Amino acid sequence: MQQTIQIGQVQPSVLSIVGSIVKNCKAWLSAKSETFSALCGEDFTRKEVLIAHAACALLIVACGVAEWLEGGAL
């Protein structure tokens, strides 16, 4: 049985695939968020919008935990 090796069909390494994914994510996060920029009248990046949403979610969870620890007496 004869085996042939074809040059040019080499699979990219996992590290290069991960590197390209990270590069694409950084580019996407640093892009301007058109919706929030139009709503607020200032320029916001997608990263800033994501951080703001995470902070709001954390605040809601913290309030829920505080109410649960109090026993719901409010």
PDB file with SEQRES, HELIX, SHEET and CRYST1 records, atoms N, CA, C and O in Angstrom:
SEQRES   1 A   74  MET GLN GLN THR ILE GLN ILE GLY GLN VAL GLN PRO SER          
SEQRES   2 A   74  VAL LEU SER ILE VAL GLY SER ILE VAL LYS ASN CYS LYS          
SEQRES   3 A   74  ALA TRP LEU SER ALA LYS SER GLU THR PHE SER ALA LEU          
SEQRES   4 A   74  CYS GLY GLU ASP PHE THR ARG LYS GLU VAL LEU ILE ALA          
SEQRES   5 A   74  HIS ALA ALA CYS ALA LEU LEU ILE VAL ALA CYS GLY VAL          
SEQRES   6 A   74  ALA GLU TRP LEU GLU GLY GLY ALA LEU                          
HELIX    1 AA1 VAL A   14  LEU A   29  1                                  16    
HELIX    2 AA2 GLU A   34  CYS A   40  1                                   7    
HELIX    3 AA3 ARG A   46  GLU A   70  1                                  25    
CRYST1    1.000    1.000    1.000  90.00  90.00  90.00 P 1           1          
ATOM      1  N   MET A   1       0.848  -1.168   0.000  1.00  0.00           N  
ATOM      2  CA  MET A   1       0.000   0.000   0.000  1.00  0.00           C  
ATOM      3  C   MET A   1       0.897   1.235   0.000  1.00  0.00           C  
ATOM      4  O   MET A   1       1.843   1.335   0.781  1.00  0.00           O  
ATOM      5  N   GLN A   2       0.591   2.138  -0.861  1.00  0.00           N  
ATOM      6  CA  GLN A   2       1.413   3.339  -1.003  1.00  0.00           C  
ATOM      7  C   GLN A   2       0.693   4.526  -0.362  1.00  0.00           C  
ATOM      8  O   GLN A   2      -0.495   4.741  -0.602  1.00  0.00           O  
ATOM      9  N   GLN A   3       1.415   5.291   0.449  1.00  0.00           N  
ATOM     10  CA  GLN A   3       0.852   6.456   1.090  1.00  0.00           C  
ATOM     11  C   GLN A   3       1.467   7.703   0.481  1.00  0.00           C  
ATOM     12  O   GLN A   3       2.669   7.765   0.223  1.00  0.00           O  
ATOM     13  N   THR A   4       0.621   8.689   0.260  1.00  0.00           N  
ATOM     14  CA  THR A   4       1.127   9.952  -0.260  1.00  0.00           C  
ATOM     15  C   THR A   4       0.827  11.061   0.729  1.00  0.00           C  
ATOM     16  O   THR A   4      -0.192  11.038   1.419  1.00  0.00           O  
ATOM     17  N   ILE A   5       1.712  12.019   0.790  1.00  0.00           N  
ATOM     18  CA  ILE A   5       1.538  13.182   1.659  1.00  0.00           C  
ATOM     19  C   ILE A   5       1.272  14.375   0.763  1.00  0.00           C  
ATOM     20  O   ILE A   5       2.047  14.668  -0.147  1.00  0.00           O  
ATOM     21  N   GLN A   6       0.180  15.054   1.025  1.00  0.00           N  
ATOM     22  CA  GLN A   6      -0.155  16.228   0.231  1.00  0.00           C  
ATOM     23  C   GLN A   6       0.185  17.475   1.037  1.00  0.00           C  
ATOM     24  O   GLN A   6      -0.379  17.709   2.106  1.00  0.00           O  
ATOM     25  N   ILE A   7       1.095  18.256   0.523  1.00  0.00           N  
ATOM     26  CA  ILE A   7       1.485  19.497   1.171  1.00  0.00           C  
ATOM     27  C   ILE A   7       0.422  20.548   0.859  1.00  0.00           C  
ATOM     28  O   ILE A   7      -0.082  20.611  -0.262  1.00  0.00           O  
ATOM     29  N   GLY A   8       0.087  21.359   1.837  1.00  0.00           N  
ATOM     30  CA  GLY A   8      -0.915  22.405   1.632  1.00  0.00           C  
ATOM     31  C   GLY A   8      -2.233  22.083   2.305  1.00  0.00           C  
ATOM     32  O   GLY A   8      -3.114  22.939   2.390  1.00  0.00           O  
ATOM     33  N   GLN A   9      -2.377  20.873   2.779  1.00  0.00           N  
ATOM     34  CA  GLN A   9      -3.591  20.497   3.497  1.00  0.00           C  
ATOM     35  C   GLN A   9      -3.290  20.247   4.967  1.00  0.00           C  
ATOM     36  O   GLN A   9      -3.862  19.351   5.588  1.00  0.00           O  
ATOM     37  N   VAL A  10      -2.403  21.034   5.501  1.00  0.00           N  
ATOM     38  CA  VAL A  10      -2.017  20.897   6.903  1.00  0.00           C  
ATOM     39  C   VAL A  10      -3.069  21.567   7.772  1.00  0.00           C  
ATOM     40  O   VAL A  10      -3.478  22.695   7.498  1.00  0.00           O  
ATOM     41  N   GLN A  11      -3.501  20.887   8.802  1.00  0.00           N  
ATOM     42  CA  GLN A  11      -4.499  21.426   9.721  1.00  0.00           C  
ATOM     43  C   GLN A  11      -3.854  22.516  10.575  1.00  0.00           C  
ATOM     44  O   GLN A  11      -2.727  22.348  11.041  1.00  0.00           O  
ATOM     45  N   PRO A  12      -4.555  23.629  10.786  1.00  0.00           N  
ATOM     46  CA  PRO A  12      -3.995  24.666  11.660  1.00  0.00           C  
ATOM     47  C   PRO A  12      -3.958  24.171  13.108  1.00  0.00           C  
ATOM     48  O   PRO A  12      -4.801  23.378  13.529  1.00  0.00           O  
ATOM     49  N   SER A  13      -2.994  24.640  13.837  1.00  0.00           N  
ATOM     50  CA  SER A  13      -2.859  24.198  15.222  1.00  0.00           C  
ATOM     51  C   SER A  13      -3.962  24.810  16.081  1.00  0.00           C  
ATOM     52  O   SER A  13      -4.569  25.817  15.716  1.00  0.00           O  
ATOM     53  N   VAL A  14      -4.204  24.197  17.202  1.00  0.00           N  
ATOM     54  CA  VAL A  14      -5.236  24.670  18.125  1.00  0.00           C  
ATOM     55  C   VAL A  14      -4.891  26.060  18.625  1.00  0.00           C  
ATOM     56  O   VAL A  14      -5.776  26.895  18.811  1.00  0.00           O  
ATOM     57  N   LEU A  15      -3.607  26.311  18.844  1.00  0.00           N  
ATOM     58  CA  LEU A  15      -3.174  27.611  19.350  1.00  0.00           C  
ATOM     59  C   LEU A  15      -3.474  28.723  18.352  1.00  0.00           C  
ATOM     60  O   LEU A  15      -3.865  29.818  18.756  1.00  0.00           O  
ATOM     61  N   SER A  16      -3.300  28.468  17.072  1.00  0.00           N  
ATOM     62  CA  SER A  16      -3.592  29.501  16.082  1.00  0.00           C  
ATOM     63  C   SER A  16      -5.097  29.721  15.959  1.00  0.00           C  
ATOM     64  O   SER A  16      -5.536  30.843  15.706  1.00  0.00           O  
ATOM     65  N   ILE A  17      -5.894  28.669  16.133  1.00  0.00           N  
ATOM     66  CA  ILE A  17      -7.353  28.811  16.097  1.00  0.00           C  
ATOM     67  C   ILE A  17      -7.822  29.641  17.284  1.00  0.00           C  
ATOM     68  O   ILE A  17      -8.644  30.543  17.125  1.00  0.00           O  
ATOM     69  N   VAL A  18      -7.306  29.342  18.473  1.00  0.00           N  
ATOM     70  CA  VAL A  18      -7.670  30.101  19.664  1.00  0.00           C  
ATOM     71  C   VAL A  18      -7.207  31.547  19.528  1.00  0.00           C  
ATOM     72  O   VAL A  18      -7.917  32.469  19.931  1.00  0.00           O  
ATOM     73  N   GLY A  19      -6.031  31.744  18.968  1.00  0.00           N  
ATOM     74  CA  GLY A  19      -5.521  33.098  18.765  1.00  0.00           C  
ATOM     75  C   GLY A  19      -6.407  33.909  17.840  1.00  0.00           C  
ATOM     76  O   GLY A  19      -6.628  35.095  18.084  1.00  0.00           O  
ATOM     77  N   SER A  20      -6.917  33.296  16.788  1.00  0.00           N  
ATOM     78  CA  SER A  20      -7.803  34.015  15.876  1.00  0.00           C  
ATOM     79  C   SER A  20      -9.150  34.304  16.530  1.00  0.00           C  
ATOM     80  O   SER A  20      -9.747  35.349  16.271  1.00  0.00           O  
ATOM     81  N   ILE A  21      -9.639  33.388  17.377  1.00  0.00           N  
ATOM     82  CA  ILE A  21     -10.898  33.624  18.089  1.00  0.00           C  
ATOM     83  C   ILE A  21     -10.749  34.792  19.055  1.00  0.00           C  
ATOM     84  O   ILE A  21     -11.630  35.648  19.139  1.00  0.00           O  
ATOM     85  N   VAL A  22      -9.638  34.830  19.784  1.00  0.00           N  
ATOM     86  CA  VAL A  22      -9.384  35.929  20.722  1.00  0.00           C  
ATOM     87  C   VAL A  22      -9.270  37.254  19.976  1.00  0.00           C  
ATOM     88  O   VAL A  22      -9.796  38.271  20.427  1.00  0.00           O  
ATOM     89  N   LYS A  23      -8.589  37.244  18.844  1.00  0.00           N  
ATOM     90  CA  LYS A  23      -8.439  38.457  18.039  1.00  0.00           C  
ATOM     91  C   LYS A  23      -9.802  38.958  17.553  1.00  0.00           C  
ATOM     92  O   LYS A  23     -10.075  40.157  17.593  1.00  0.00           O  
ATOM     93  N   ASN A  24     -10.651  38.040  17.097  1.00  0.00           N  
ATOM     94  CA  ASN A  24     -11.985  38.425  16.634  1.00  0.00           C  
ATOM     95  C   ASN A  24     -12.847  38.955  17.781  1.00  0.00           C  
ATOM     96  O   ASN A  24     -13.600  39.911  17.597  1.00  0.00           O  
ATOM     97  N   CYS A  25     -12.742  38.342  18.964  1.00  0.00           N  
ATOM     98  CA  CYS A  25     -13.513  38.815  20.117  1.00  0.00           C  
ATOM     99  C   CYS A  25     -13.070  40.202  20.553  1.00  0.00           C  
ATOM    100  O   CYS A  25     -13.901  41.047  20.885  1.00  0.00           O  
ATOM    101  N   LYS A  26     -11.758  40.440  20.553  1.00  0.00           N  
ATOM    102  CA  LYS A  26     -11.256  41.764  20.927  1.00  0.00           C  
ATOM    103  C   LYS A  26     -11.725  42.821  19.933  1.00  0.00           C  
ATOM    104  O   LYS A  26     -12.072  43.936  20.322  1.00  0.00           O  
ATOM    105  N   ALA A  27     -11.734  42.469  18.663  1.00  0.00           N  
ATOM    106  CA  ALA A  27     -12.193  43.411  17.648  1.00  0.00           C  
ATOM    107  C   ALA A  27     -13.685  43.694  17.804  1.00  0.00           C  
ATOM    108  O   ALA A  27     -14.120  44.836  17.658  1.00  0.00           O  
ATOM    109  N   TRP A  28     -14.470  42.654  18.102  1.00  0.00           N  
ATOM    110  CA  TRP A  28     -15.911  42.832  18.276  1.00  0.00           C  
ATOM    111  C   TRP A  28     -16.202  43.677  19.511  1.00  0.00           C  
ATOM    112  O   TRP A  28     -17.061  44.557  19.464  1.00  0.00           O  
ATOM    113  N   LEU A  29     -15.501  43.424  20.617  1.00  0.00           N  
ATOM    114  CA  LEU A  29     -15.733  44.168  21.851  1.00  0.00           C  
ATOM    115  C   LEU A  29     -15.320  45.633  21.735  1.00  0.00           C  
ATOM    116  O   LEU A  29     -15.925  46.496  22.371  1.00  0.00           O  
ATOM    117  N   SER A  30     -14.306  45.920  20.939  1.00  0.00           N  
ATOM    118  CA  SER A  30     -13.850  47.299  20.822  1.00  0.00           C  
ATOM    119  C   SER A  30     -14.638  48.097  19.786  1.00  0.00           C  
ATOM    120  O   SER A  30     -14.405  49.295  19.625  1.00  0.00           O  
ATOM    121  N   ALA A  31     -15.562  47.454  19.084  1.00  0.00           N  
ATOM    122  CA  ALA A  31     -16.383  48.158  18.095  1.00  0.00           C  
ATOM    123  C   ALA A  31     -17.440  49.012  18.794  1.00  0.00           C  
ATOM    124  O   ALA A  31     -17.806  48.758  19.942  1.00  0.00           O  
ATOM    125  N   LYS A  32     -17.912  50.011  18.092  1.00  0.00           N  
ATOM    126  CA  LYS A  32     -18.898  50.936  18.644  1.00  0.00           C  
ATOM    127  C   LYS A  32     -20.271  50.258  18.725  1.00  0.00           C  
ATOM    128  O   LYS A  32     -20.692  49.577  17.790  1.00  0.00           O  
ATOM    129  N   SER A  33     -20.951  50.451  19.837  1.00  0.00           N  
ATOM    130  CA  SER A  33     -22.318  49.969  19.996  1.00  0.00           C  
ATOM    131  C   SER A  33     -23.258  51.039  19.448  1.00  0.00           C  
ATOM    132  O   SER A  33     -23.468  52.079  20.073  1.00  0.00           O  
ATOM    133  N   GLU A  34     -23.812  50.769  18.288  1.00  0.00           N  
ATOM    134  CA  GLU A  34     -24.652  51.755  17.610  1.00  0.00           C  
ATOM    135  C   GLU A  34     -25.913  52.067  18.411  1.00  0.00           C  
ATOM    136  O   GLU A  34     -26.321  53.225  18.500  1.00  0.00           O  
ATOM    137  N   THR A  35     -26.528  51.046  18.990  1.00  0.00           N  
ATOM    138  CA  THR A  35     -27.791  51.233  19.715  1.00  0.00           C  
ATOM    139  C   THR A  35     -27.606  52.130  20.927  1.00  0.00           C  
ATOM    140  O   THR A  35     -28.320  53.122  21.075  1.00  0.00           O  
ATOM    141  N   PHE A  36     -26.656  51.797  21.801  1.00  0.00           N  
ATOM    142  CA  PHE A  36     -26.474  52.588  23.013  1.00  0.00           C  
ATOM    143  C   PHE A  36     -25.874  53.958  22.716  1.00  0.00           C  
ATOM    144  O   PHE A  36     -26.140  54.922  23.435  1.00  0.00           O  
ATOM    145  N   SER A  37     -25.079  54.048  21.677  1.00  0.00           N  
ATOM    146  CA  SER A  37     -24.551  55.351  21.299  1.00  0.00           C  
ATOM    147  C   SER A  37     -25.672  56.266  20.827  1.00  0.00           C  
ATOM    148  O   SER A  37     -25.664  57.462  21.121  1.00  0.00           O  
ATOM    149  N   ALA A  38     -26.636  55.712  20.097  1.00  0.00           N  
ATOM    150  CA  ALA A  38     -27.768  56.514  19.632  1.00  0.00           C  
ATOM    151  C   ALA A  38     -28.707  56.865  20.782  1.00  0.00           C  
ATOM    152  O   ALA A  38     -29.231  57.977  20.836  1.00  0.00           O  
ATOM    153  N   LEU A  39     -28.924  55.920  21.705  1.00  0.00           N  
ATOM    154  CA  LEU A  39     -29.835  56.171  22.829  1.00  0.00           C  
ATOM    155  C   LEU A  39     -29.280  57.207  23.799  1.00  0.00           C  
ATOM    156  O   LEU A  39     -30.026  58.046  24.306  1.00  0.00           O  
ATOM    157  N   CYS A  40     -27.987  57.154  24.058  1.00  0.00           N  
ATOM    158  CA  CYS A  40     -27.387  58.018  25.075  1.00  0.00           C  
ATOM    159  C   CYS A  40     -26.756  59.281  24.508  1.00  0.00           C  
ATOM    160  O   CYS A  40     -26.492  60.223  25.256  1.00  0.00           O  
ATOM    161  N   GLY A  41     -26.514  59.320  23.227  1.00  0.00           N  
ATOM    162  CA  GLY A  41     -25.913  60.499  22.636  1.00  0.00           C  
ATOM    163  C   GLY A  41     -24.411  60.585  22.803  1.00  0.00           C  
ATOM    164  O   GLY A  41     -23.818  61.619  22.495  1.00  0.00           O  
ATOM    165  N   GLU A  42     -23.784  59.528  23.281  1.00  0.00           N  
ATOM    166  CA  GLU A  42     -22.332  59.456  23.429  1.00  0.00           C  
ATOM    167  C   GLU A  42     -21.843  58.192  22.737  1.00  0.00           C  
ATOM    168  O   GLU A  42     -22.638  57.324  22.375  1.00  0.00           O  
ATOM    169  N   ASP A  43     -20.549  58.098  22.558  1.00  0.00           N  
ATOM    170  CA  ASP A  43     -19.979  56.901  21.952  1.00  0.00           C  
ATOM    171  C   ASP A  43     -19.668  55.867  23.029  1.00  0.00           C  
ATOM    172  O   ASP A  43     -18.951  56.151  23.988  1.00  0.00           O  
ATOM    173  N   PHE A  44     -20.216  54.664  22.858  1.00  0.00           N  
ATOM    174  CA  PHE A  44     -19.963  53.548  23.765  1.00  0.00           C  
ATOM    175  C   PHE A  44     -19.487  52.355  22.960  1.00  0.00           C  
ATOM    176  O   PHE A  44     -19.960  52.117  21.849  1.00  0.00           O  
ATOM    177  N   THR A  45     -18.539  51.597  23.529  1.00  0.00           N  
ATOM    178  CA  THR A  45     -18.112  50.363  22.898  1.00  0.00           C  
ATOM    179  C   THR A  45     -18.968  49.215  23.414  1.00  0.00           C  
ATOM    180  O   THR A  45     -19.652  49.342  24.430  1.00  0.00           O  
ATOM    181  N   ARG A  46     -18.921  48.114  22.715  1.00  0.00           N  
ATOM    182  CA  ARG A  46     -19.678  46.930  23.153  1.00  0.00           C  
ATOM    183  C   ARG A  46     -19.159  46.415  24.493  1.00  0.00           C  
ATOM    184  O   ARG A  46     -19.920  45.861  25.286  1.00  0.00           O  
ATOM    185  N   LYS A  47     -17.868  46.596  24.742  1.00  0.00           N  
ATOM    186  CA  LYS A  47     -17.283  46.176  26.015  1.00  0.00           C  
ATOM    187  C   LYS A  47     -17.869  46.978  27.170  1.00  0.00           C  
ATOM    188  O   LYS A  47     -18.186  46.417  28.219  1.00  0.00           O  
ATOM    189  N   GLU A  48     -18.014  48.280  26.985  1.00  0.00           N  
ATOM    190  CA  GLU A  48     -18.596  49.127  28.033  1.00  0.00           C  
ATOM    191  C   GLU A  48     -20.053  48.763  28.293  1.00  0.00           C  
ATOM    192  O   GLU A  48     -20.497  48.762  29.441  1.00  0.00           O  
ATOM    193  N   VAL A  49     -20.787  48.460  27.253  1.00  0.00           N  
ATOM    194  CA  VAL A  49     -22.190  48.060  27.404  1.00  0.00           C  
ATOM    195  C   VAL A  49     -22.273  46.731  28.140  1.00  0.00           C  
ATOM    196  O   VAL A  49     -23.126  46.557  29.010  1.00  0.00           O  
ATOM    197  N   LEU A  50     -21.400  45.797  27.803  1.00  0.00           N  
ATOM    198  CA  LEU A  50     -21.386  44.494  28.469  1.00  0.00           C  
ATOM    199  C   LEU A  50     -21.051  44.635  29.951  1.00  0.00           C  
ATOM    200  O   LEU A  50     -21.662  43.968  30.786  1.00  0.00           O  
ATOM    201  N   ILE A  51     -20.094  45.488  30.285  1.00  0.00           N  
ATOM    202  CA  ILE A  51     -19.724  45.721  31.682  1.00  0.00           C  
ATOM    203  C   ILE A  51     -20.878  46.367  32.442  1.00  0.00           C  
ATOM    204  O   ILE A  51     -21.140  46.007  33.590  1.00  0.00           O  
ATOM    205  N   ALA A  52     -21.572  47.320  31.812  1.00  0.00           N  
ATOM    206  CA  ALA A  52     -22.711  47.977  32.463  1.00  0.00           C  
ATOM    207  C   ALA A  52     -23.833  46.979  32.736  1.00  0.00           C  
ATOM    208  O   ALA A  52     -24.444  47.014  33.804  1.00  0.00           O  
ATOM    209  N   HIS A  53     -24.110  46.095  31.788  1.00  0.00           N  
ATOM    210  CA  HIS A  53     -25.151  45.084  32.001  1.00  0.00           C  
ATOM    211  C   HIS A  53     -24.763  44.098  33.102  1.00  0.00           C  
ATOM    212  O   HIS A  53     -25.607  43.689  33.899  1.00  0.00           O  
ATOM    213  N   ALA A  54     -23.487  43.717  33.145  1.00  0.00           N  
ATOM    214  CA  ALA A  54     -23.029  42.810  34.196  1.00  0.00           C  
ATOM    215  C   ALA A  54     -23.135  43.466  35.570  1.00  0.00           C  
ATOM    216  O   ALA A  54     -23.493  42.802  36.542  1.00  0.00           O  
ATOM    217  N   ALA A  55     -22.833  44.751  35.662  1.00  0.00           N  
ATOM    218  CA  ALA A  55     -22.950  45.466  36.935  1.00  0.00           C  
ATOM    219  C   ALA A  55     -24.406  45.548  37.380  1.00  0.00           C  
ATOM    220  O   ALA A  55     -24.700  45.383  38.565  1.00  0.00           O  
ATOM    221  N   CYS A  56     -25.311  45.799  36.456  1.00  0.00           N  
ATOM    222  CA  CYS A  56     -26.737  45.847  36.803  1.00  0.00           C  
ATOM    223  C   CYS A  56     -27.236  44.486  37.278  1.00  0.00           C  
ATOM    224  O   CYS A  56     -27.991  44.401  38.246  1.00  0.00           O  
ATOM    225  N   ALA A  57     -26.818  43.427  36.599  1.00  0.00           N  
ATOM    226  CA  ALA A  57     -27.222  42.079  37.002  1.00  0.00           C  
ATOM    227  C   ALA A  57     -26.673  41.748  38.392  1.00  0.00           C  
ATOM    228  O   ALA A  57     -27.371  41.147  39.208  1.00  0.00           O  
ATOM    229  N   LEU A  58     -25.439  42.136  38.656  1.00  0.00           N  
ATOM    230  CA  LEU A  58     -24.837  41.898  39.968  1.00  0.00           C  
ATOM    231  C   LEU A  58     -25.580  42.669  41.058  1.00  0.00           C  
ATOM    232  O   LEU A  58     -25.771  42.155  42.160  1.00  0.00           O  
ATOM    233  N   LEU A  59     -25.994  43.884  40.759  1.00  0.00           N  
ATOM    234  CA  LEU A  59     -26.747  44.685  41.717  1.00  0.00           C  
ATOM    235  C   LEU A  59     -28.099  44.048  42.030  1.00  0.00           C  
ATOM    236  O   LEU A  59     -28.523  44.024  43.185  1.00  0.00           O  
ATOM    237  N   ILE A  60     -28.771  43.536  41.007  1.00  0.00           N  
ATOM    238  CA  ILE A  60     -30.062  42.880  41.210  1.00  0.00           C  
ATOM    239  C   ILE A  60     -29.896  41.628  42.058  1.00  0.00           C  
ATOM    240  O   ILE A  60     -30.699  41.374  42.956  1.00  0.00           O  
ATOM    241  N   VAL A  61     -28.869  40.850  41.783  1.00  0.00           N  
ATOM    242  CA  VAL A  61     -28.612  39.637  42.575  1.00  0.00           C  
ATOM    243  C   VAL A  61     -28.274  40.002  44.013  1.00  0.00           C  
ATOM    244  O   VAL A  61     -28.740  39.339  44.939  1.00  0.00           O  
ATOM    245  N   ALA A  62     -27.469  41.047  44.220  1.00  0.00           N  
ATOM    246  CA  ALA A  62     -27.101  41.461  45.574  1.00  0.00           C  
ATOM    247  C   ALA A  62     -28.327  41.915  46.355  1.00  0.00           C  
ATOM    248  O   ALA A  62     -28.442  41.620  47.545  1.00  0.00           O  
ATOM    249  N   CYS A  63     -29.239  42.624  45.711  1.00  0.00           N  
ATOM    250  CA  CYS A  63     -30.473  43.041  46.388  1.00  0.00           C  
ATOM    251  C   CYS A  63     -31.339  41.841  46.746  1.00  0.00           C  
ATOM    252  O   CYS A  63     -31.949  41.808  47.815  1.00  0.00           O  
ATOM    253  N   GLY A  64     -31.391  40.867  45.862  1.00  0.00           N  
ATOM    254  CA  GLY A  64     -32.148  39.650  46.153  1.00  0.00           C  
ATOM    255  C   GLY A  64     -31.564  38.875  47.310  1.00  0.00           C  
ATOM    256  O   GLY A  64     -32.305  38.358  48.146  1.00  0.00           O  
ATOM    257  N   VAL A  65     -30.251  38.787  47.371  1.00  0.00           N  
ATOM    258  CA  VAL A  65     -29.601  38.088  48.476  1.00  0.00           C  
ATOM    259  C   VAL A  65     -29.824  38.846  49.781  1.00  0.00           C  
ATOM    260  O   VAL A  65     -30.058  38.228  50.820  1.00  0.00           O  
ATOM    261  N   ALA A  66     -29.754  40.172  49.741  1.00  0.00           N  
ATOM    262  CA  ALA A  66     -29.968  40.968  50.952  1.00  0.00           C  
ATOM    263  C   ALA A  66     -31.394  40.773  51.475  1.00  0.00           C  
ATOM    264  O   ALA A  66     -31.606  40.667  52.683  1.00  0.00           O  
ATOM    265  N   GLU A  67     -32.359  40.727  50.570  1.00  0.00           N  
ATOM    266  CA  GLU A  67     -33.737  40.507  50.996  1.00  0.00           C  
ATOM    267  C   GLU A  67     -33.909  39.104  51.566  1.00  0.00           C  
ATOM    268  O   GLU A  67     -34.608  38.911  52.561  1.00  0.00           O  
ATOM    269  N   TRP A  68     -33.275  38.134  50.935  1.00  0.00           N  
ATOM    270  CA  TRP A  68     -33.377  36.749  51.415  1.00  0.00           C  
ATOM    271  C   TRP A  68     -32.752  36.610  52.797  1.00  0.00           C  
ATOM    272  O   TRP A  68     -33.287  35.900  53.647  1.00  0.00           O  
ATOM    273  N   LEU A  69     -31.614  37.287  53.034  1.00  0.00           N  
ATOM    274  CA  LEU A  69     -30.962  37.220  54.335  1.00  0.00           C  
ATOM    275  C   LEU A  69     -31.780  37.924  55.421  1.00  0.00           C  
ATOM    276  O   LEU A  69     -31.733  37.548  56.592  1.00  0.00           O  
ATOM    277  N   GLU A  70     -32.520  38.941  55.016  1.00  0.00           N  
ATOM    278  CA  GLU A  70     -33.340  39.654  55.985  1.00  0.00           C  
ATOM    279  C   GLU A  70     -34.566  38.835  56.396  1.00  0.00           C  
ATOM    280  O   GLU A  70     -35.121  39.042  57.475  1.00  0.00           O  
ATOM    281  N   GLY A  71     -34.970  37.941  55.569  1.00  0.00           N  
ATOM    282  CA  GLY A  71     -36.117  37.102  55.892  1.00  0.00           C  
ATOM    283  C   GLY A  71     -37.395  37.573  55.252  1.00  0.00           C  
ATOM    284  O   GLY A  71     -38.461  37.057  55.588  1.00  0.00           O  
ATOM    285  N   GLY A  72     -37.344  38.522  54.351  1.00  0.00           N  
ATOM    286  CA  GLY A  72     -38.529  38.985  53.661  1.00  0.00           C  
ATOM    287  C   GLY A  72     -39.450  39.825  54.513  1.00  0.00           C  
ATOM    288  O   GLY A  72     -40.652  39.873  54.255  1.00  0.00           O  
ATOM    289  N   ALA A  73     -38.914  40.490  55.527  1.00  0.00           N  
ATOM    290  CA  ALA A  73     -39.741  41.269  56.446  1.00  0.00           C  
ATOM    291  C   ALA A  73     -40.206  42.585  55.832  1.00  0.00           C  
ATOM    292  O   ALA A  73     -41.046  43.272  56.413  1.00  0.00           O  
ATOM    293  N   LEU A  74     -39.670  42.947  54.666  1.00  0.00           N  
ATOM    294  CA  LEU A  74     -40.075  44.210  54.069  1.00  0.00           C  
ATOM    295  C   LEU A  74     -41.448  44.130  53.535  1.00  0.00           C  
ATOM    296  O   LEU A  74     -41.957  45.110  52.992  1.00  0.00           O  
TER     297      LEU A  74                                                      
END                                                                             
